Amino acid sequence: MRRNAKVDANHAVIVAALRQVGASVQDLAKVGQGCPDILVGYRGQNYLMEIKTNKGKATLPQIAWHTFWQGQVVVVRDVDEALHVIGALR
């Protein structure tokens, strides 16, 4: 486990917005090795989200993780995208 995980500047605001609409959020940023930044639970569904800034690009470990993961994972860049993914914003 990485001790000083780097998170994108919009990480905290996205997590706060998800929690504000009633979602459960587990921060996974310290896991590292390409694992997505957060696990979100909302209305009985789970969502894996990689948080990036508008200009942020995936690292090689993230690309590998997303390629080999057989479930869903999405990249979100702002609050609206994150809320749209879980269906809290149409």
C-alpha positions as CSV (number, residue, x, y, z in Angstrom):
1,M,0.0,0.0,0.0
2,R,1.3,3.4,-0.9
3,R,1.5,5.8,2.1
4,N,1.5,9.1,0.3
5,A,-0.9,8.6,-2.5
6,K,-1.2,11.5,-4.8
7,V,-4.8,12.5,-5.5
8,D,-6.0,14.9,-8.1
9,A,-7.0,18.5,-7.1
10,N,-10.7,17.7,-7.7
11,H,-10.8,14.5,-5.6
12,A,-12.2,16.0,-2.4
13,V,-14.9,18.0,-4.0
14,I,-16.1,15.0,-6.1
15,V,-16.1,12.8,-3.0
16,A,-18.0,15.4,-1.0
17,A,-20.7,15.9,-3.7
18,L,-21.2,12.1,-3.9
19,R,-21.7,11.9,-0.2
20,Q,-24.0,14.9,-0.2
21,V,-26.5,13.0,-2.5
22,G,-26.4,10.0,-0.2
23,A,-23.7,7.8,-1.8
24,S,-21.3,5.8,0.2
25,V,-17.7,6.5,-0.8
26,Q,-14.7,4.4,0.0
27,D,-11.4,6.1,-0.8
28,L,-9.0,3.6,-2.6
29,A,-6.3,6.1,-3.6
30,K,-3.8,4.6,-1.2
31,V,-4.1,1.1,-2.8
32,G,-2.1,2.2,-5.8
33,Q,-1.0,-0.2,-8.5
34,G,-3.5,1.3,-10.9
35,C,-6.6,0.7,-8.7
36,P,-9.3,3.3,-9.2
37,D,-9.5,6.2,-6.8
38,I,-12.9,5.6,-5.2
39,L,-15.6,2.9,-4.8
40,V,-19.0,4.4,-4.7
41,G,-22.2,2.7,-3.5
42,Y,-25.5,4.3,-4.4
43,R,-29.0,2.8,-4.5
44,G,-27.8,-0.8,-4.4
45,Q,-25.2,-0.4,-7.1
46,N,-21.4,-0.1,-6.9
47,Y,-19.2,2.1,-9.1
48,L,-15.5,2.2,-9.4
49,M,-14.3,5.7,-10.4
50,E,-10.9,7.0,-11.4
51,I,-10.8,10.8,-10.8
52,K,-8.8,12.9,-13.2
53,T,-8.5,16.6,-13.7
54,N,-9.6,18.0,-17.1
55,K,-6.0,17.6,-18.5
56,G,-5.1,14.5,-16.3
57,K,-3.9,11.4,-18.1
58,A,-3.9,7.8,-16.9
59,T,-0.7,6.3,-15.7
60,L,0.7,3.1,-17.1
61,P,-0.5,1.1,-14.1
62,Q,-3.9,2.6,-14.4
63,I,-4.2,1.7,-18.1
64,A,-3.1,-1.8,-17.3
65,W,-5.6,-2.1,-14.4
66,H,-8.5,-0.8,-16.4
67,T,-7.6,-3.0,-19.4
68,F,-7.6,-6.2,-17.3
69,W,-10.5,-5.5,-14.9
70,Q,-13.5,-7.5,-16.1
71,G,-16.0,-5.2,-14.3
72,Q,-16.9,-1.6,-15.0
73,V,-14.7,1.4,-14.1
74,V,-15.2,5.0,-15.3
75,V,-13.0,8.1,-15.4
76,V,-14.7,11.2,-14.0
77,R,-13.3,14.7,-14.3
78,D,-15.9,16.8,-12.4
79,V,-18.8,16.6,-10.0
80,D,-21.4,16.5,-12.8
81,E,-19.8,13.5,-14.4
82,A,-19.6,11.6,-11.1
83,L,-23.2,12.4,-10.3
84,H,-24.3,11.4,-13.8
85,V,-22.6,8.1,-13.6
86,I,-24.5,7.1,-10.4
87,G,-27.8,8.5,-11.8
88,A,-28.1,11.3,-9.3
89,L,-27.9,13.9,-12.2
90,R,-29.7,13.4,-15.5
